C-alpha cells in the first residue's frame, strides 16, 4: 500500500463516497485500490508481459 497508511486510505475513500454508500462499496473501493497497488508492484518487479508476448502465448 505505497507509503499511505491504511487509515489515510480509509479516510480518503470515506470522503469520496456519498453519504448513503454501503459498506460493500467501501470494500469494493479498497479492493480496487489494493489491486492497483499490486499491479504497480508487479510492473516495478518486471513481472508483466508485452502485448506481443501475450499474443505469442495464446497463439494469435
PyMOL Python script that loads the backbone (N, CA, C, O; Angstrom):
from pymol import cmd

cmd.read_pdbstr("""\
ATOM      1  N   UNK A   1       0.833  -1.185   0.000  1.00  0.00           N
ATOM      2  CA  UNK A   1       0.000   0.000   0.000  1.00  0.00           C
ATOM      3  C   UNK A   1       0.877   1.248   0.000  1.00  0.00           C
ATOM      4  O   UNK A   1       0.743   2.074   0.902  1.00  0.00           O
ATOM      5  N   UNK A   2       1.716   1.408  -0.915  1.00  0.00           N
ATOM      6  CA  UNK A   2       2.568   2.584  -1.060  1.00  0.00           C
ATOM      7  C   UNK A   2       3.016   3.103   0.300  1.00  0.00           C
ATOM      8  O   UNK A   2       3.279   2.315   1.209  1.00  0.00           O
ATOM      9  N   UNK A   3       3.104   4.415   0.444  1.00  0.00           N
ATOM     10  CA  UNK A   3       3.517   4.997   1.715  1.00  0.00           C
ATOM     11  C   UNK A   3       2.330   5.459   2.548  1.00  0.00           C
ATOM     12  O   UNK A   3       2.493   5.890   3.689  1.00  0.00           O
ATOM     13  N   UNK A   4       1.143   5.367   1.977  1.00  0.00           N
ATOM     14  CA  UNK A   4      -0.045   5.760   2.722  1.00  0.00           C
ATOM     15  C   UNK A   4      -0.350   4.723   3.795  1.00  0.00           C
ATOM     16  O   UNK A   4      -0.078   3.534   3.631  1.00  0.00           O
ATOM     17  N   UNK A   5      -0.907   5.190   4.873  1.00  0.00           N
ATOM     18  CA  UNK A   5      -1.357   4.262   5.896  1.00  0.00           C
ATOM     19  C   UNK A   5      -2.762   3.792   5.552  1.00  0.00           C
ATOM     20  O   UNK A   5      -3.473   4.431   4.776  1.00  0.00           O
ATOM     21  N   UNK A   6      -3.144   2.683   6.130  1.00  0.00           N
ATOM     22  CA  UNK A   6      -4.497   2.175   5.916  1.00  0.00           C
ATOM     23  C   UNK A   6      -5.522   3.217   6.360  1.00  0.00           C
ATOM     24  O   UNK A   6      -6.533   3.429   5.691  1.00  0.00           O
ATOM     25  N   UNK A   7      -5.253   3.857   7.483  1.00  0.00           N
ATOM     26  CA  UNK A   7      -6.188   4.860   7.990  1.00  0.00           C
ATOM     27  C   UNK A   7      -6.367   6.007   7.003  1.00  0.00           C
ATOM     28  O   UNK A   7      -7.493   6.443   6.765  1.00  0.00           O
ATOM     29  N   UNK A   8      -5.280   6.498   6.429  1.00  0.00           N
ATOM     30  CA  UNK A   8      -5.416   7.609   5.478  1.00  0.00           C
ATOM     31  C   UNK A   8      -6.134   7.154   4.217  1.00  0.00           C
ATOM     32  O   UNK A   8      -6.868   7.932   3.608  1.00  0.00           O
ATOM     33  N   UNK A   9      -5.933   5.917   3.824  1.00  0.00           N
ATOM     34  CA  UNK A   9      -6.637   5.376   2.663  1.00  0.00           C
ATOM     35  C   UNK A   9      -8.131   5.299   2.949  1.00  0.00           C
ATOM     36  O   UNK A   9      -8.946   5.647   2.094  1.00  0.00           O
ATOM     37  N   UNK A  10      -8.495   4.844   4.147  1.00  0.00           N
ATOM     38  CA  UNK A  10      -9.905   4.751   4.525  1.00  0.00           C
ATOM     39  C   UNK A  10     -10.558   6.126   4.593  1.00  0.00           C
ATOM     40  O   UNK A  10     -11.691   6.299   4.144  1.00  0.00           O
ATOM     41  N   UNK A  11      -9.851   7.099   5.148  1.00  0.00           N
ATOM     42  CA  UNK A  11     -10.389   8.461   5.232  1.00  0.00           C
ATOM     43  C   UNK A  11     -10.618   9.018   3.831  1.00  0.00           C
ATOM     44  O   UNK A  11     -11.643   9.648   3.570  1.00  0.00           O
ATOM     45  N   UNK A  12      -9.671   8.787   2.935  1.00  0.00           N
ATOM     46  CA  UNK A  12      -9.817   9.269   1.558  1.00  0.00           C
ATOM     47  C   UNK A  12     -11.041   8.641   0.887  1.00  0.00           C
ATOM     48  O   UNK A  12     -11.816   9.335   0.229  1.00  0.00           O
ATOM     49  N   UNK A  13     -11.207   7.346   1.052  1.00  0.00           N
ATOM     50  CA  UNK A  13     -12.366   6.663   0.474  1.00  0.00           C
ATOM     51  C   UNK A  13     -13.654   7.220   1.076  1.00  0.00           C
ATOM     52  O   UNK A  13     -14.610   7.497   0.352  1.00  0.00           O
ATOM     53  N   UNK A  14     -13.682   7.384   2.391  1.00  0.00           N
ATOM     54  CA  UNK A  14     -14.883   7.889   3.062  1.00  0.00           C
ATOM     55  C   UNK A  14     -15.253   9.279   2.549  1.00  0.00           C
ATOM     56  O   UNK A  14     -16.434   9.591   2.392  1.00  0.00           O
ATOM     57  N   UNK A  15     -14.257  10.104   2.289  1.00  0.00           N
ATOM     58  CA  UNK A  15     -14.532  11.461   1.809  1.00  0.00           C
ATOM     59  C   UNK A  15     -15.037  11.483   0.370  1.00  0.00           C
ATOM     60  O   UNK A  15     -15.720  12.427  -0.029  1.00  0.00           O
ATOM     61  N   UNK A  16     -14.716  10.468  -0.405  1.00  0.00           N
ATOM     62  CA  UNK A  16     -15.127  10.436  -1.813  1.00  0.00           C
ATOM     63  C   UNK A  16     -16.501   9.818  -2.033  1.00  0.00           C
ATOM     64  O   UNK A  16     -17.184  10.142  -3.005  1.00  0.00           O
ATOM     65  N   UNK A  17     -16.903   8.938  -1.141  1.00  0.00           N
ATOM     66  CA  UNK A  17     -18.177   8.244  -1.316  1.00  0.00           C
ATOM     67  C   UNK A  17     -19.339   9.104  -0.839  1.00  0.00           C
ATOM     68  O   UNK A  17     -19.181   9.937   0.054  1.00  0.00           O
ATOM     69  N   UNK A  18     -20.513   8.897  -1.443  1.00  0.00           N
ATOM     70  CA  UNK A  18     -21.699   9.629  -0.977  1.00  0.00           C
ATOM     71  C   UNK A  18     -22.104   9.161   0.422  1.00  0.00           C
ATOM     72  O   UNK A  18     -21.743   8.063   0.845  1.00  0.00           O
ATOM     73  N   UNK A  19     -22.844   9.989   1.125  1.00  0.00           N
ATOM     74  CA  UNK A  19     -23.266   9.673   2.495  1.00  0.00           C
ATOM     75  C   UNK A  19     -24.026   8.354   2.589  1.00  0.00           C
ATOM     76  O   UNK A  19     -23.951   7.664   3.605  1.00  0.00           O
ATOM     77  N   UNK A  20     -24.752   8.005   1.538  1.00  0.00           N
ATOM     78  CA  UNK A  20     -25.567   6.782   1.580  1.00  0.00           C
ATOM     79  C   UNK A  20     -24.807   5.539   1.102  1.00  0.00           C
ATOM     80  O   UNK A  20     -25.421   4.497   0.872  1.00  0.00           O
ATOM     81  N   UNK A  21     -23.498   5.633   0.953  1.00  0.00           N
ATOM     82  CA  UNK A  21     -22.702   4.496   0.483  1.00  0.00           C
ATOM     83  C   UNK A  21     -22.783   3.344   1.474  1.00  0.00           C
ATOM     84  O   UNK A  21     -22.898   3.537   2.684  1.00  0.00           O
ATOM     85  N   UNK A  22     -22.721   2.141   0.919  1.00  0.00           N
ATOM     86  CA  UNK A  22     -22.776   0.942   1.752  1.00  0.00           C
ATOM     87  C   UNK A  22     -21.362   0.468   2.093  1.00  0.00           C
ATOM     88  O   UNK A  22     -20.378   0.881   1.480  1.00  0.00           O
ATOM     89  N   UNK A  23     -21.301  -0.402   3.079  1.00  0.00           N
ATOM     90  CA  UNK A  23     -20.022  -0.991   3.461  1.00  0.00           C
ATOM     91  C   UNK A  23     -19.440  -1.794   2.301  1.00  0.00           C
ATOM     92  O   UNK A  23     -18.223  -1.835   2.125  1.00  0.00           O
ATOM     93  N   UNK A  24     -20.290  -2.424   1.521  1.00  0.00           N
ATOM     94  CA  UNK A  24     -19.831  -3.170   0.356  1.00  0.00           C
ATOM     95  C   UNK A  24     -19.131  -2.259  -0.654  1.00  0.00           C
ATOM     96  O   UNK A  24     -18.149  -2.658  -1.280  1.00  0.00           O
ATOM     97  N   UNK A  25     -19.638  -1.040  -0.808  1.00  0.00           N
ATOM     98  CA  UNK A  25     -18.993  -0.081  -1.713  1.00  0.00           C
ATOM     99  C   UNK A  25     -17.621   0.336  -1.191  1.00  0.00           C
ATOM    100  O   UNK A  25     -16.690   0.538  -1.970  1.00  0.00           O
ATOM    101  N   UNK A  26     -17.501   0.464   0.117  1.00  0.00           N
ATOM    102  CA  UNK A  26     -16.201   0.776   0.719  1.00  0.00           C
ATOM    103  C   UNK A  26     -15.239  -0.380   0.463  1.00  0.00           C
ATOM    104  O   UNK A  26     -14.092  -0.163   0.074  1.00  0.00           O
ATOM    105  N   UNK A  27     -15.706  -1.604   0.682  1.00  0.00           N
ATOM    106  CA  UNK A  27     -14.874  -2.788   0.426  1.00  0.00           C
ATOM    107  C   UNK A  27     -14.435  -2.828  -1.030  1.00  0.00           C
ATOM    108  O   UNK A  27     -13.282  -3.135  -1.332  1.00  0.00           O
ATOM    109  N   UNK A  28     -15.353  -2.518  -1.921  1.00  0.00           N
ATOM    110  CA  UNK A  28     -15.035  -2.552  -3.351  1.00  0.00           C
ATOM    111  C   UNK A  28     -13.953  -1.531  -3.679  1.00  0.00           C
ATOM    112  O   UNK A  28     -13.040  -1.825  -4.451  1.00  0.00           O
ATOM    113  N   UNK A  29     -14.044  -0.348  -3.108  1.00  0.00           N
ATOM    114  CA  UNK A  29     -13.025   0.673  -3.344  1.00  0.00           C
ATOM    115  C   UNK A  29     -11.677   0.238  -2.801  1.00  0.00           C
ATOM    116  O   UNK A  29     -10.653   0.419  -3.459  1.00  0.00           O
ATOM    117  N   UNK A  30     -11.668  -0.338  -1.595  1.00  0.00           N
ATOM    118  CA  UNK A  30     -10.418  -0.836  -1.016  1.00  0.00           C
ATOM    119  C   UNK A  30      -9.814  -1.940  -1.874  1.00  0.00           C
ATOM    120  O   UNK A  30      -8.604  -1.967  -2.101  1.00  0.00           O
ATOM    121  N   UNK A  31     -10.655  -2.842  -2.345  1.00  0.00           N
ATOM    122  CA  UNK A  31     -10.172  -3.937  -3.182  1.00  0.00           C
ATOM    123  C   UNK A  31      -9.589  -3.401  -4.484  1.00  0.00           C
ATOM    124  O   UNK A  31      -8.546  -3.872  -4.937  1.00  0.00           O
ATOM    125  N   UNK A  32     -10.249  -2.433  -5.083  1.00  0.00           N
ATOM    126  CA  UNK A  32      -9.748  -1.839  -6.319  1.00  0.00           C
ATOM    127  C   UNK A  32      -8.388  -1.182  -6.096  1.00  0.00           C
ATOM    128  O   UNK A  32      -7.459  -1.395  -6.875  1.00  0.00           O
ATOM    129  N   UNK A  33      -8.272  -0.387  -5.037  1.00  0.00           N
ATOM    130  CA  UNK A  33      -7.004   0.280  -4.758  1.00  0.00           C
ATOM    131  C   UNK A  33      -5.905  -0.731  -4.442  1.00  0.00           C
ATOM    132  O   UNK A  33      -4.751  -0.533  -4.824  1.00  0.00           O
ATOM    133  N   UNK A  34      -6.254  -1.805  -3.750  1.00  0.00           N
ATOM    134  CA  UNK A  34      -5.281  -2.854  -3.469  1.00  0.00           C
ATOM    135  C   UNK A  34      -4.821  -3.533  -4.761  1.00  0.00           C
ATOM    136  O   UNK A  34      -3.631  -3.797  -4.934  1.00  0.00           O
ATOM    137  N   UNK A  35      -5.751  -3.812  -5.656  1.00  0.00           N
ATOM    138  CA  UNK A  35      -5.397  -4.421  -6.943  1.00  0.00           C
ATOM    139  C   UNK A  35      -4.466  -3.515  -7.749  1.00  0.00           C
ATOM    140  O   UNK A  35      -3.523  -3.986  -8.384  1.00  0.00           O
ATOM    141  N   UNK A  36      -4.740  -2.227  -7.716  1.00  0.00           N
ATOM    142  CA  UNK A  36      -3.884  -1.276  -8.431  1.00  0.00           C
ATOM    143  C   UNK A  36      -2.490  -1.264  -7.825  1.00  0.00           C
ATOM    144  O   UNK A  36      -1.493  -1.284  -8.548  1.00  0.00           O
ATOM    145  N   UNK A  37      -2.417  -1.233  -6.493  1.00  0.00           N
ATOM    146  CA  UNK A  37      -1.113  -1.261  -5.824  1.00  0.00           C
ATOM    147  C   UNK A  37      -0.335  -2.522  -6.188  1.00  0.00           C
ATOM    148  O   UNK A  37       0.864  -2.460  -6.459  1.00  0.00           O
ATOM    149  N   UNK A  38      -1.021  -3.665  -6.194  1.00  0.00           N
ATOM    150  CA  UNK A  38      -0.355  -4.930  -6.530  1.00  0.00           C
ATOM    151  C   UNK A  38       0.138  -4.919  -7.973  1.00  0.00           C
ATOM    152  O   UNK A  38       1.245  -5.377  -8.257  1.00  0.00           O
ATOM    153  N   UNK A  39      -0.673  -4.402  -8.876  1.00  0.00           N
ATOM    154  CA  UNK A  39      -0.278  -4.347 -10.287  1.00  0.00           C
ATOM    155  C   UNK A  39       0.924  -3.425 -10.477  1.00  0.00           C
ATOM    156  O   UNK A  39       1.836  -3.744 -11.239  1.00  0.00           O
ATOM    157  N   UNK A  40       0.928  -2.291  -9.793  1.00  0.00           N
ATOM    158  CA  UNK A  40       2.064  -1.377  -9.900  1.00  0.00           C
ATOM    159  C   UNK A  40       3.338  -2.027  -9.376  1.00  0.00           C
ATOM    160  O   UNK A  40       4.417  -1.826  -9.934  1.00  0.00           O
ATOM    161  N   UNK A  41       3.215  -2.798  -8.317  1.00  0.00           N
ATOM    162  CA  UNK A  41       4.383  -3.503  -7.771  1.00  0.00           C
ATOM    163  C   UNK A  41       4.887  -4.557  -8.758  1.00  0.00           C
ATOM    164  O   UNK A  41       6.096  -4.725  -8.917  1.00  0.00           O
ATOM    165  N   UNK A  42       3.978  -5.264  -9.418  1.00  0.00           N
ATOM    166  CA  UNK A  42       4.370  -6.245 -10.430  1.00  0.00           C
ATOM    167  C   UNK A  42       5.117  -5.574 -11.580  1.00  0.00           C
ATOM    168  O   UNK A  42       6.088  -6.126 -12.099  1.00  0.00           O
ATOM    169  N   UNK A  43       4.671  -4.397 -11.973  1.00  0.00           N
ATOM    170  CA  UNK A  43       5.348  -3.652 -13.032  1.00  0.00           C
ATOM    171  C   UNK A  43       6.757  -3.287 -12.575  1.00  0.00           C
ATOM    172  O   UNK A  43       7.717  -3.441 -13.330  1.00  0.00           O
ATOM    173  N   UNK A  44       6.881  -2.801 -11.334  1.00  0.00           N
ATOM    174  CA  UNK A  44       8.206  -2.430 -10.810  1.00  0.00           C
ATOM    175  C   UNK A  44       9.160  -3.625 -10.784  1.00  0.00           C
ATOM    176  O   UNK A  44      10.359  -3.479 -11.019  1.00  0.00           O
ATOM    177  N   UNK A  45       8.615  -4.804 -10.499  1.00  0.00           N
ATOM    178  CA  UNK A  45       9.449  -6.009 -10.446  1.00  0.00           C
ATOM    179  C   UNK A  45       9.661  -6.619 -11.827  1.00  0.00           C
ATOM    180  O   UNK A  45      10.378  -7.611 -11.954  1.00  0.00           O
ATOM    181  N   UNK A  46       9.061  -6.055 -12.846  1.00  0.00           N
ATOM    182  CA  UNK A  46       9.211  -6.569 -14.198  1.00  0.00           C
ATOM    183  C   UNK A  46       8.427  -7.844 -14.458  1.00  0.00           C
ATOM    184  O   UNK A  46       8.798  -8.641 -15.320  1.00  0.00           O
ATOM    185  N   UNK A  47       7.364  -8.034 -13.729  1.00  0.00           N
ATOM    186  CA  UNK A  47       6.541  -9.248 -13.849  1.00  0.00           C
ATOM    187  C   UNK A  47       5.342  -9.026 -14.760  1.00  0.00           C
ATOM    188  O   UNK A  47       4.222  -9.415 -14.427  1.00  0.00           O
ATOM    189  N   UNK A  48       5.575  -8.411 -15.889  1.00  0.00           N
ATOM    190  CA  UNK A  48       4.500  -8.155 -16.835  1.00  0.00           C
ATOM    191  C   UNK A  48       4.902  -8.660 -18.215  1.00  0.00           C
ATOM    192  O   UNK A  48       6.072  -8.952 -18.463  1.00  0.00           O
ATOM    193  N   UNK A  49       3.936  -8.759 -19.095  1.00  0.00           N
ATOM    194  CA  UNK A  49       4.166  -9.190 -20.473  1.00  0.00           C
ATOM    195  C   UNK A  49       3.748  -8.074 -21.426  1.00  0.00           C
ATOM    196  O   UNK A  49       2.832  -7.303 -21.142  1.00  0.00           O
ATOM    197  N   UNK A  50       4.426  -8.008 -22.536  1.00  0.00           N
ATOM    198  CA  UNK A  50       4.021  -7.074 -23.575  1.00  0.00           C
ATOM    199  C   UNK A  50       2.821  -7.654 -24.310  1.00  0.00           C
ATOM    200  O   UNK A  50       2.504  -8.835 -24.168  1.00  0.00           O
ATOM    201  N   UNK A  51       2.170  -6.829 -25.081  1.00  0.00           N
ATOM    202  CA  UNK A  51       1.031  -7.284 -25.879  1.00  0.00           C
ATOM    203  C   UNK A  51       1.483  -8.396 -26.834  1.00  0.00           C
ATOM    204  O   UNK A  51       0.794  -9.404 -26.997  1.00  0.00           O
ATOM    205  N   UNK A  52       2.625  -8.203 -27.450  1.00  0.00           N
ATOM    206  CA  UNK A  52       3.148  -9.199 -28.387  1.00  0.00           C
ATOM    207  C   UNK A  52       3.447 -10.522 -27.688  1.00  0.00           C
ATOM    208  O   UNK A  52       3.167 -11.582 -28.248  1.00  0.00           O
ATOM    209  N   UNK A  53       4.007 -10.487 -26.485  1.00  0.00           N
ATOM    210  CA  UNK A  53       4.287 -11.715 -25.740  1.00  0.00           C
ATOM    211  C   UNK A  53       3.005 -12.483 -25.431  1.00  0.00           C
ATOM    212  O   UNK A  53       2.965 -13.709 -25.536  1.00  0.00           O
ATOM    213  N   UNK A  54       1.972 -11.761 -25.054  1.00  0.00           N
ATOM    214  CA  UNK A  54       0.691 -12.414 -24.763  1.00  0.00           C
ATOM    215  C   UNK A  54       0.121 -13.036 -26.025  1.00  0.00           C
ATOM    216  O   UNK A  54      -0.387 -14.156 -25.985  1.00  0.00           O
ATOM    217  N   UNK A  55       0.197 -12.331 -27.140  1.00  0.00           N
ATOM    218  CA  UNK A  55      -0.304 -12.871 -28.401  1.00  0.00           C
ATOM    219  C   UNK A  55       0.440 -14.165 -28.750  1.00  0.00           C
ATOM    220  O   UNK A  55      -0.180 -15.130 -29.196  1.00  0.00           O
ATOM    221  N   UNK A  56       1.742 -14.194 -28.553  1.00  0.00           N
ATOM    222  CA  UNK A  56       2.516 -15.407 -28.828  1.00  0.00           C
ATOM    223  C   UNK A  56       2.114 -16.542 -27.897  1.00  0.00           C
ATOM    224  O   UNK A  56       2.044 -17.695 -28.321  1.00  0.00           O
ATOM    225  N   UNK A  57       1.852 -16.230 -26.649  1.00  0.00           N
ATOM    226  CA  UNK A  57       1.466 -17.253 -25.662  1.00  0.00           C
ATOM    227  C   UNK A  57       0.154 -17.932 -26.052  1.00  0.00           C
ATOM    228  O   UNK A  57      -0.005 -19.140 -25.882  1.00  0.00           O
ATOM    229  N   UNK A  58      -0.785 -17.139 -26.578  1.00  0.00           N
ATOM    230  CA  UNK A  58      -2.093 -17.698 -26.915  1.00  0.00           C
ATOM    231  C   UNK A  58      -2.169 -18.155 -28.365  1.00  0.00           C
ATOM    232  O   UNK A  58      -3.194 -18.671 -28.811  1.00  0.00           O
ATOM    233  N   UNK A  59      -1.083 -17.962 -29.091  1.00  0.00           N
ATOM    234  CA  UNK A  59      -1.030 -18.454 -30.450  1.00  0.00           C
ATOM    235  C   UNK A  59      -1.765 -17.610 -31.469  1.00  0.00           C
ATOM    236  O   UNK A  59      -2.270 -18.136 -32.460  1.00  0.00           O
ATOM    237  N   UNK A  60      -1.833 -16.325 -31.244  1.00  0.00           N
ATOM    238  CA  UNK A  60      -2.531 -15.432 -32.180  1.00  0.00           C
ATOM    239  C   UNK A  60      -1.514 -14.763 -33.066  1.00  0.00           C
ATOM    240  O   UNK A  60      -1.877 -13.968 -33.932  1.00  0.00           O
TER     241      UNK A  60
END
""", "prot")
cmd.dss("prot")
cmd.show_as("cartoon", "prot")
cmd.util.cbc("prot")
cmd.orient("prot")
